[in-house]
């Protein structure tokens, strides 16, 4: 992101003023563990994330856990640019980790956050990122209970990298796994694809698009909760991030040793996103998403699950896009609008680097 070009768009409408600090940018000493580290913690991090557990400032978090099986995940975020239409690296990090837990049927509870900061990063920019993380965590109902900050010299990283880990609890009776797909199961998609990947791609320096494309970054745990209230027989769920819908369906097919048929005409794509993909020569089926999910459900409950999803703000465009078949095990067949079937393989290489 170019600071001068996008700064006005990066921090719109924040109600909390920038705390008074002795520096305008991140200094190497902010990572030293001394006075500047304490200042950064006290004036930026704790006002955003503070809670009874984090405020103890121990080297670990001691957590109260409800009954159930423990779910644990970790992820790292290096998106470029760090601010993009519809979000930034901060809310992306929270939402992405919450979603990884939710896709296993878990109720997300606690997160850890680690920051790698480049010397010279404007503290105003860091503050804006922390504000978005605070809002995302509050919206998802999770607590940030521990973390770490390191500062590296200029040029050693690109402004900011974030690592998150998450803990949640899977209730009894819920067993989601891609290995559990059965013939005639239906495949449900919660909404339009490729929004996040193209929002990031089209906002990169050197690309100019008239159409406004926004990321779909969102925490999906409340949508998943509603779906599981309809049926605990849902086979599997996944948020199709890197590699997009194509990668996710291939993972399902290979893990279950079942065939999958995807009906191309039923996959919703925003018109502006489709246009950007055509200009750049990119298949939207392979583009990352950060606020959509794919679910495989028994045919007998598919209509009820879709109906429930459509009553949720994040599932209004939910639709059945395909089914599981006994033919061509481990392979995804794409049925085009012309009635022609072709193999939909895993993406080769990475079309969109640093997309999350």
PyMOL commands that set and color helices and strands:
alter all, ss='L'
color gray80, all
select helices_A, chain A and resi 3-10+28-31+35-49+54-56+89-102+123-140+178-180+195-202+221-230+244-256+264-266+271-280+284-286+299-310
alter helices_A, ss='H'
color red, helices_A
select strands_A, chain A and resi 69-77+83-84+87-88+106-118+143-152+160-170+186-189+236-238+259-263+294-297+319-325+332-335+341-343
alter strands_A, ss='S'
color yellow, strands_A
deselect
rebuild
show_as cartoon
